[in-house]
Amino acid sequence: MASPDGVAAPPAVRQHSLVDGGDLMAVLEERIDFTSLLLRKKRHAAQTGQIYLSYYQIAAAGNG
């Protein structure tokens, strides 16, 4: 699990997106393909500065 400091790291350090078990299950159950998941996470990080976005948040927004 990521620490609050890791999620709120300065922009120079934010080079990663976090993937959790729910994300992996969504890929394995073919609810989203892995490339699309990573692209959505990357876009979210670029737009918000937050490196965590779960598949469930993507699906709730109607984009999953």
PyMOL commands that set and color helices and strands:
alter all, ss='L'
color gray80, all
select helices_A, chain A and resi 4-7+21-28+34-48+55-60
alter helices_A, ss='H'
color red, helices_A
deselect
rebuild
show_as cartoon
